[in-house]
Amino acid sequence: MNNDTTRTGQAAAIGRYRPALTFYHPNGKGTGGAVEMKLHPAHDNVDGSIMLRIANQCAVADRRGPNVTYARFDWENAICVKLDFNDLCRMLQVFRGECESIEGDLGLFHQTARATTKIQLRHMVDPVSGYSLEVYRNFREGGAGTHGHILLTAAEATGLCEAIAGSMSVVCFGIPMLVAHDTSAYEAQEREFRNASAA
């Protein structure tokens, strides 16, 4: 294998890589939550975004006895929402202390033919210090609404703020490459999300 082949293989592997950041916050009451954020770079005529999935805890950890069990989260029923440039900017304003919550507790609204999704992010001091992230989804035609929530510590919020801020150039302009960049995986995931949102 020559150097050109090696470089081509590495470039293809980088093109398939999907950066993700996940926070898990289980508790002994089973009311914890988890959130996953995946970066989708801009490419061609598709705007970049961060896909957020939030899931509620569905099982409590039990470390007593011979059969240890771990906390689990209901990823099958997680709420998925696409955070675009404007959404991310509003979240950064809260994390940076420019405001206490998104749109004064009104939150962000995403509407599709099937459902309305509300995203709330607020700085909290009482009863605990941190940042509360909540996502509500209400369906237009029947069906029970769903709700996911997680409380991020101040330290986690600082790191997440830096991660979002650092990703903004990729969200806006994509991944600068000196060689051809395969975007087929990004395009397929974008189509899946659009189809799911429109269903």
Phi, psi and omega in degrees: 000126180271176183295325180297317179296318179299314180296320180297317178297319179294320180296320179295321180294320178296321180298330181273348185287133180240103181297142180212148178228129183230137175245131177244126178228077176281161172216173184286348179268349182080017182251017180283184180208170177218148178224138178238135178234125181242130181275127175245105182295151170294147177200147180048239180256019181255125178290148176283167181195173167240124177274124180252129173238130180235133184228143177273153176293137181237356177207143181267144178287146176220108183259007178273148177081181185284334183257090181286134175239152182246156177300142178234157182235146187275072181292334180297327180251023179294152175268129179247132179220144181265120178262115180267189184306310182294319178300314182295322178297320180292324176294319179299323178300321179290312181298329182273359177082013179285337174206160184277336180204167180286122177053040178058047180075358176289326178082183177259141179241132173240128181239135173234178178296337187259329189203164172244131181242132178243131180244124178240135173225124180218147174280132181241146174240323184232135006278346176227156179271135179160201181231124181265123176246122181228142177230127179244139174229123177243131182271142185290322184245091176063189180080140180288142176289162179236158185212133175232146182210153174205145176252119179264139176289166178299322179294317178297320179297321177298313179296318180294322177301314180295322180294316180294314180300319180292336182273350187297325178295325178288321177298321183280315192240355180086191182262116178292126181228142175269351178236169180302139183242121182282116181254009185298324179293319178297316181298319180296317180292324177296316178298317180300316182294316180297318179295319179294321182290325183278344183292000000 
